[in-house]
Amino acid sequence: MSSLSTPDAKVRPASDDWWLTPRRFAVVLALLTLASYPQVFLGLKTFIYRDFGYFAYPIAYRFRESFWRGEIPLWNPLSYCGLPFLAQWNTQVLYPPALFYLLLPLSWSLGVFCLLHLFWGGLGMFVLAQRWTQNWFAAAFAGIVFAFNGLMLNSLLWPATIAGLGWMPWVVWLTERAWREGGGALTLAAVVGALQMLSGGTEVVLLTWGLLGALGLADFIRGESPRVRILLRAVLVVLLISGLCAAQLLPFFDLLNHSHRQENFAPAQWPMPRTGWLNFFVPLFRCHPQQGVFMQNDQYWTISYYVGVTTMALGLWAVCRLRRWRVWLLAALTLLCLILALGRATPIYHWLCRHVSPISLMRFPIKFVILPAFLLPLLAAYGLAGRQSDPGNKTVHPGRQWLLIALGTVALIFGIVWWNHRFPSPDEDGRAVFSNGSARAIFFAAIAAGLFLTGKIATLKMRRLLQFLLLLLVWLDLFRHAPQPQTVNPAIYQPHFQPPSSTLRPGEARAMIPPSARDRLVFAFLPDLADEYANRRVALLWNCNLLDDTPKCDGFFPLYLHEHAPLATDLTEPMLDFVGASQILAMQTNTFFWKPRSTYLPLLTGGQKPVFAADETTLQILAGTNFEPRRVVYLPLAAKTFITATNPATVKISSARLAAQRIEASVEAGAPAMLVAAQVYYHPWRAYVDGKPTPLWRANYGFQALEVPAGPHHVKLAYEDRRFYLGAVISLATLAGCLAFGFGRH
């Protein structure tokens, strides 16, 4: 327990709080997590809503299949005619706890994996809040609020995000310890920070270190510890984390540098509505029903970020009453993030996007609400601790400030409800808003009354019982504040569900979903999520193709290569032939069907005449109907001095062997000729002819081609991500250093 006993002010915890030890709180939190989703833990149901079913589960399935084949999934050949996989970061390929769903049945383990991180985050918040407030009950309150707030529950849809949130309080707690204490805390902070980094929650990691930067700067300015030590220790922790994560970070930054986010990217989609701050008090205000849940207008990232009305009131009370630097810092960061979440509705966001480049990584401004969802429970814990008894002192009564805040909070809730009734929104459920606001007011009144009574009850056992009941009320308010997404039978994820054609095998042909058909299908909602998912699985929508090992010409990933540009629109017939589209999705009224095509080309073709052109010219030709992929291949102007082939040639391709990250074939050419692969170009791909390296060129703007000499040859294309291998060496060396330091201290 010594690690939990370094307070802001050296005060022993109040005796009536001592029953909430970390172990007992962990039991309470585990029971509440189990009570929230019993069917998921029992394997009877699992998550499906939105990104869990269409993004997270198929990616986990693809990762799991690669794991059991004994390969590192660096490349995904099934989406977008080829796409980096590990480098996406949120695929969690290098995240050690992912072994949980790799080794156990995926339809059960992935949902439980997310819930275990929810539990871990709540426990970490308890530890952090106890360190900062030295109050066990306040820490337990913060832990419950963080674990079950609306944003945390919504993040169960994203394994990477919930994992990053689960580690967030641990990273803050241990990193602060590291720069203050040094020693073994440095290694521990580095390991925990690396685990969060490898979880793949990019925005969570950025906001975590933004918070740590503010806390470290405040400690540096205050000077309670030697400033040089604070700076050196903080830098050392960052370097250790970077070293431990180099195997992930180097491929990621390389992909980011070659991705669509580096040009013509507008990070302003889905901001918090201008009325969004009021949803902290009435979660359903200005929200419309959609498939059993409620969504804010024009914001579709999260269905809620509600942290509890009591949390808001206690946080405000702490800011008004307590004179502590950390309270004011947390409040300032909360306010800043809530302003930034409004996106372009505020000039601050626009200015930061232009001058602070990491802001552009956060595609949706609403994601800035992540940090308030983390900080508000801590502010509430400070407020709650300020209302508790100090040893040897009289009870600090909330006084007039607390009464005014409580009455003002209730008045605000009913003011929002009245405003919604007086000026209703056309797509809003007025009754739902009224009942939702009334329920929040009742919960707030009950919890506030309970907090008042805890200071009046003389019996220690009764006070502890009341504290436990208050924690249950807080959990119930949070978990029932809005309808939660439907869970379904795990059988919906059965692999190889119903592929549209037996020809759709890797290396043979691809399915094509035209953007126009995809957009219509996306908005064709069905009342039952299971029926809708089954329908969209047949249509191979988003990443559902990964569950059936079916290659297609689009996908659903955070980062795409520049070279995917020719695939971004409805393809012409010649381009459909070139990319090997044997099935194309067609829409008729509200139904869809797969339309077969017979003129598609195989993955490898040869003998085309090389034509050298600028990228803009090539894109124009590919978008027209005059493109002849059987006769011509377009190469960049820089290749002209290196290519000896000038005319069409006869090329025979045989014995083709295809794997996820390797293509091999026997090729016989009557003269020097071009060999074209309808696979997206990315620089880690290497070409070999008879075992000797040969240049691999970007062909037809975004695909691959190489020149083969006359005669019979063995050709191999291999994905060799040297940045990953270099990063792996750095990561292993850093890990060995951390282990040696840790064992050396013992």
N, C-alpha and C positions, 0 to 999 in steps of 0.2 A: 504493500500500500504506500510505500514511500514515494513512488513516482507520482502519486496523486496528491501529494501534500504540499506542493509549492504554490502558495496562493499569492494573490496580489497584496493582501494584507495578512500577516501571520495570525490567523484566528482559527481556533479549533471548531469543527462542525458542531452544530447544535445537537444535543443528545437525542431529541425526538426524530431527528433525520437519520441517525446512524444506522437504522435498520435497512436503509436503502444502500447497501454495499454494492459494489459492481457485480458480484455474483448473484445477489438477489434481484438486482435490476435486470440482469441478463435473463433470469428465469421469467420475470414478469414480461419482458419484451418478447421473449421467445413464445410465450403463451399467447400474447396478443397477435403476433405474426401468424401463428398457427390458426388462431380463431378468425383471422381476416380471410385466409384462403385455405380452409381445411381440405377442400377437394383437390387443390393443386398439389398439396403435400401428399395426399393419398394416391395421386395418379389418376383420379377420376376425371379431372378437367385440367385444361391448361390455357394459357393466354393465346389470343389470336388477333386482337384488335389492331388494325393498321400496321405499323412497322414491325410488330413482333411476328406477324404471319407472313408479311410480304418482303421483309428485309432481314430481320435478325435470325429467324429460324432457318431459312434456306442457306444463309451464310454459315451458320453453325453446322448445318448438315454437310455442306461442302467441305468445311474444315475437318469435320470428323471423318469423312470418307478419305481424305488425303492422309490424315493421321494414321488410320488403320492400313493404308497402303504403304506406310513408311516413308512418305515424301513430305517435304516442306512446301506448302502451297504458295509459291511465289507468284504464280500466274494463273489466271482463270480463263480458260479457253472457251467457256460456255456463254459468256456475256459480251455484248458489244464487239463481236469478232475478235475477242481477246482483250484482257484488262489486267493490270497488276492486282494481286489479291492481298498478300501480306502488307504491302506498302500502304494500303488503305487505312491502316492503323486500327480502326474500330472493328476489324475482323478478329482481333484478340488472338492471333496466331501465337504470339510470344507471351501471352498472359498466363502465368503458372496456374492460377485457380481454374482456368478453363479446362483443366484435366477432369474436373468434376463432371462436365457434360460430355467430354470425350470418352470417358470410361464407362459411364452409366447410360441407360436407355435415354436417348435424346428427348423424346416426347414428354418424359417426366422430368429429367434433370435440368433442362434449360429454364423452365419456369421456376423450379426450386432454387437454381443458381441465382436468379434475380432476387428471390425473396430472402435468401441468405445474405445477400449484399444489403438489402433493406435493413435487416436485423443488425448487421455489422455497422452500418452507418449510425443507427440509433444508439448502439452501445458506444461507439466512438464519440458521438455528441455528448453522451452522459459523462464520459471521462474528461473531455475538453471543458464542458461547462462546470464540472466539479472543481477542476484545477483553477479556473478563472474566478468562480464565485465562492468556493469553499462551502457550498450548501448542497447537501445530498438530494433533498427534495426538489430544489430548483434545477439541479442537474437531471434528475429523472423526468421532470416536466419537459425540459429542453430535448431530452432523448426521445420521448414519445412524440413530441411535435415534429422533430426532424424526420423521424422514421415514417410517419403516417401523414405528413402534409400532402396537399394535392399534387404538387410537383413530383414528390417522391413516388407516390402511387402511380402517377402517369408514366414515370420513368421506368417502371417495370416492363414497358414495351421495348426498351432498348437495353440489352445486356451491358453494352459499353458504358452508357450513361449512368445506369444504376450502380455499376461497379465503381465508376469514378466518384460518384456521390458517396458510396459506402466507405471509400478510403479518405474522403475529404477531411473529416474532423481529425482522423489519426495523423494525417500529413501536417495539418496545422499545429496540433499539439506537440508532436515529436520534433518538428523542425524548429519551433520556438524553443523547446528544451535544448536542441542541439546548439543553437547560436548563443544560448545563455550558459550552458553547462559544459559543452564540449565532450571530450572523452567518447565513451561508448554510445552516447546519444547521437553522435554524428553518423555512425554506421547504421544505427537503427532508423534514423530519419531518412537516410539514403535508400535503404531497402524498401521502406514503406512508400516513400515518394516514387521510387521506380515501379512499384506495383500499381500505384495509381496511374502513372504515366503509361504503362503497358496495357492498362484496362481499355484504352481506346476512347475514353470520354474527352475528346479534344477541348470542348468548351469548358467542361468542368475543371480540367487541368489548368487552362489559362486563367480562369477566375480564382482557382485556389492559390496560384502563385501571384496573382494580382493582390489578393488579400494578404498573403505572406509578405509581399514587398511593402505594403502599407504598414503592417505590424513591425517589420524589421526596421523600416525607416523611423517609426515612432520610438522604438527602443534605442536606436542609434542617436536620435536627437536628445532623448531624455538622459542618456548617459549613465544609467544606473549600473550597467556593466561596462567594462572597458570597450570603447568603440572599435578599436582595431580588432579585438577578438571577435566581436559581433560580426564585423565585415568579413574577416577571414573565414570564420566558421560557416557563415551563410554561403559564401562563394564555394567553399569546399563541398558542402552538401549538394549544391547545384551541379558541380563538376562530377561528383560521384553518381548522382542520378543520371546525368547525361551519359556517363560512361556505361552504367548498367543497362541503359536503354538504347545504346548506340545501334544495336542490330535492328531496332525498330525505327529509330529516328532518321538514320541516314537514308533508307529507302523511301520513307515518307516525304522528307524534304525534297528528294529527287523527283518523286511523283508530283508533289505540289508545284515544283518549278516547271514541270511539263504539262500542267493540268489546265483545264478551262478556267480555273479561278484566278489565273494570272492575267487574264485579259477579258475585257467586256463583262466583268462580274459586278453585279449590283447587290450588295449585301443589305438590302432594306426590305425584304419580303417578310410578311407576317409580323408586324410590330404589335405591341400591346395596344388595344384600343384606347382612345383618350379617356374613356370611362373605366379603364382597366383597374385603376387603383381601388375603385369601389368594390371590386370582386374579392378583396381581402375581407370584406364585411358581409357581403351578400354574394356568394359564389355564382349564382345563376343569373345575376343581373346582366341584361343585354346579351344573353346567350340564347342560341336556338337549339332545339332538340335535333339530334342526328344519330340514328342507329342506337338508341337507348341511352346516349349520353348527351351532354350539353356542350356546345362549342361557342367560343366568343366569335363575334362577327369579324371576318377577315383575318382571323388568327387561328391557325390549325395545327400549331406545334404541340400545345398542351391543353388538356381539357380543364385544368385547374392549377392554381398555385396557392390555394387557401392554406393558411397556417393556423387558423383559429382566431376568433375574435378576442379571446382572452390573451392570446399571445400579443396581438396588436396593442391591446390596452396596457398590458404589463410593460411592453417595450417602450411605449410612449411615456409611461410613468417613470421608468428608469432614466430616460433622457431628461425629463423635466426635473427630477428630484436628486439624482445621484451626480456627484461631482467626480467622475472618474474618466481618465483620458481614453481608456479603451471603449467605454460606453459611447462617448462622443465620436470616436473614430468609426465604430461599427455603424452608428446611426448615419454618419456622413456617407459612408460607402453604400449603405442601403438606399439612401435618397438618390445618390448618383446613379446607381444601377436602375432604379425605378424610372428615372428620367431617361436614361439611355434605352430602356426597354420600349419607350414610346417611338423609337426610330426617328424618322425624318420629321415627326411632329415637333421636335425640339432641335434647335441649331447645334446643341452640344454634340449630338450623335454625328451629324454631318461633318463637323470639324474634326472629331476624333477619327472618323473613317479616312479623312484625307491625311492626317498627320501621325496616326498610330496604326501601322500596318497589321498587327495581329487582330485588330477589330474586324478586319475584312474576313477573317476565318470564321467568324460567328455570323453565319448566313442570315439567321433570323434574329432581329433585335429582341424579340420576346425572350430569347435565351439569357439575357442579362438578369432575368428574374431568378436565375439559379442562385446567385449570391444572396439576395434578400431572403430566399427560402432557407438559406444556411445561417444568416446573421440574425434574423428575427427571433428564432428560438433562443439564441444566446442573449439577446437584449432582454427577452422575457425572463430568462433565468436571472439576470442581474436585477430586474425589477422584483421578481419573487423573492430573491435572497435579501433584498433591501427591506422587505416586509416581515422577515423572520426575526426571531429573537437572537440577540448577540449574548454570549456568555457573560453573566454578571451585569448586564444592562437591562433596562426596562424595554419592553416591546416597542418597536418603532411602528407607530400607527400610520396608516396610509394618509390620514388626514383629509383636508379639504381637496388637495390636488387629486387624490385617488377617486374621491366621490365625484368630482367634476368630470374626470376622464371617464368613469363608469357610466354616469348619466349621459354624457356627450356621446359615448359609443352606442348606447341603446337608441338615443335620439337619431343618430346617423343611420342606423340600420332601418328604422321605421321611416326615416326621411327618404331613403333609397327606395323602399317598397312603395311609399306614396308616390314618388316621382315616376316610378315604373307604371303605376296604375293611372296616373294623370296623363302621362305622355308615353303610351305603350309603343313598343316596336312591333312592326307587322309580323315578323317571324318569331316572336317571343311568346312563351307560355306564361301568361300573367299569373295564373294560379300557382304554378311551380315557383315563381319568384316570390310570391307572397308566403307560401308555406316554407320555402327555404330561408327567407329572412326571419320569419317568426321562430323557426327552429333554432337558428343561430342566436337569436336574442335570448331564448329560453336556456340554451346551453350556457351562454355567457353568464346569465343571472345565477344559474345553479352553481357554476364553478366559482364565480365571485363570492357567492354566499358561503360556499365551502371553505374558501380561503380565509374569509372573515372568521368563521367558526373555529378554524384550527388554532387561532390565537386565543380563543375563549375557553376551549375545553381543557380542564385541568388534568384529566386522566391520560397518561402517556399512551396506553393501549388504544384508547378511543381516538387520540390524535393520529396515531399511525394508521388505524383503520380508515379514518376519514381521508388521510392523504392517499391511501391506496384507491379508495373510491373516486377521489378527484382525478387520479391518473386514468382510471377507467372512463370517466366522463370525457376527459380530454381526447382519449383514443376514439370513443364513440362519436364525438362531434366531428373529428377529422375524417374518420372512415366513412361516415354516413352523410357528409356535407353535400355530396352530389352523387348521382348514379355512377357506378363504376362499370367499365367495359365488360362485356359478356365474356365468360370463359366457355370453352367447348370441349368436346371429347377429343382426346389426343389422337384418335385414329384419323383425324382430318389431315394429319401430316404424314400419313403412310406414303413412303417413297414409291416412285414409278406408278403414279396414280392413274393417268390416262394420257400417255403421249399422243399427240395428234397424228403421228405417222411413224412407221418403223424405219423410215429413211433418215430420221432426225437423230443421227448418231454423231458423236464428235469426229471431225475430220471428213465426214461424208456430205452433210448438208446442214442447213440452218433454217430455223423458223424466222419469219419476219412479221413484226407487228407494226404496221404503219402508224406514225404519230397521230394521224387523224382518227384512226380506229381506236388507238389506245386512249385518247382523250375522251372519246365517247364512252368507252367501257369503264373508265375510272369513275364517272359520275352516274353509272347505272347501279344504284344501291338496291340491295334486297333487304327486307326486314330482318331476316335471320342471318347472323354473321357466318355461321357454318355453311349455309347454302351459298352465300355470296362468295365465300372463300373457295368452295368446290367449283363454282362456276368460273372463277378467275384462274384457278389452277389449270383448268382445261385450256384457257386462253393464254397460259404461260405468262401472265401479267407480272411485271416487275421482276422479282427474283424467283418466282415459283418454278422456273425452268431448272433451277439447280437441284430441286427435289427429284426431278426425273432425268437428270444428266442429259438435258436437251440443250443443244447449242442454239443461240438465237442472235439477232442483230441489235438488240438493245439490252438494257438492264437498269438496275436501280442501285447506284453507289454514290458516295459523297464526291469522289473525284473522278473526272474523266480526262483522257488525254486530248491534247490539241488535235491529234490525228483522227479522232472520232468525228470530225466535222462532216465528212461525206455521209455519215449515217444519221445525222440529226434531222433530216427531213424525209418526206415520202420519197422513196427511191424509184428511179426510172427502171424500166424493164432491163436495159443493159446492166445497170448496177445490181439489180436483183440477181441476174445471172452470175455476175462476177463474185458476189459474196456467197453464192451457193444457196440461195433461198429456194427450198423445195416446197415450202408451205407458207402461205401468206394469209394473215387473219383478215377476214372481210366482214363487214357489218351490214345487216339488212334490217331496217327498222330498229327494234330493240334486241335483236338476236345476232349472234355471230357464228361463223363457221370457218373452217380451214379450207382454203382453196389450194389445190395442188398445182405445182408447176413442174414442167419436164425439161426446161431448157437451162437449168442451173448448171454451173461449172463445179468441178471438184476443188478441193482446197489447193492443190498444186496444179498449175498449168505451166506450159513452156512453149518457147518458140516465137513469142510475140516480138514485133518490131519495136525497138526502143525509140521513143520520141521524147525530146528534152524540152521542158516548158516550165515557166514560173508557176508557183502555187496557185495564184489567182486564175491563171489560164486553165490549169488542170481542173480546178473546182468547177469552173464554168462548163467544161467539157463533160465532166462526170454528171452534172445536173441536167444535161441535155440527152437527147435520144440518139445522138450520133456516135456515142462512145461504143467502141468495138473491143471488148475485153479479150476476145479470142485472137485478135490480130495485132493489137497495139497495147503497149504498156508505157505509161507516162512517168518519166523520171525527172528529178530536179536538175537544174542547169549545171550544178556542181559536179554531177556524175559524168558529164559528157567526155571529159578528158580521160576517164578511167575505163569506159566501156568500149570494147572492140567490136562487139556484135552490131551490125548495121541493118540487117534485113531479117525478115521472118526465117525461121529455121525449123527443121523437123526434130522434135524432141519426144522420146518415149520414156514415160515415167512408170516404174513398176516397183513392186515390193515395198509400198509405202507403209511405214510403221509410225503410228501417232501416239503420243502421250501428252499429258497436260503441259509439260514444259520442254518437249522435244519432238521434232519431226525428222524422220529419216526416210530416204527413198533411194532407189537405184535409178539413175538417169542416163540415157544414151542420146547424145546430140550429134546430128549430122554435120554441124558447124558450130562455131561459138554462138551461144544462144542465151536468152534470158529465161530464168526460172522464176515464176511469180507465185507467191503464197498469199491467199486471200485472208490474211491475218494481220491485225493492226500492228503497225510499226511502233516499237519502243526500243530505245538504244541498248538495253541489256541483252537483247537477242543477238546471237552470234551465228555466223554461217561458216560451214566447213565443207570443202570439196576434197574428198579422199583424205580426210583428216587434217588438211591444211586450212588455216583461216583464210577467208575471202571476204571482201566488203559486202555488207548487207545494206541495200539501198531502200530508201523510202520510195515506194512505187504507188502510182495512182493516188497521189497526195498522202495517203495515210496507211498504206499496206507495205508488203515486203517483196523484194526481188533481189536476185543475185545472178551473176553471169557464170555459166559453166562452159569449159572448153569443149571442143569436139571430142567425141568418143564416149565410152562408158565411164561412169563415175558414181561414187557413193556420196550423197549429199546429206548433210545434217544441219538442222537449225536447232539451237539450244538456247534456253533462257539462262543466262549466267549473270546474276545480279551481284557484281563485285562489291558494291556498296554494302549489301547485306553481309557478305562474308567478311569484309573489313570490320563492319560494325559488330559482328559476332565475336571476332577476335578481341576487340576492345571491351565488349561486355564481359566476356569470360575472364579477361585479365583484371578488370575492375572488380568483378565478383570474387576472384581469388584474393585480391588485395584486401577486400572487406572481410573475408573469412579469416585471413591471416591476422588482421588487426584484432578481430573479435576474439579469436582463440588466444592470441598473444596476451590479451588483457586478463585472461583467466589462467 
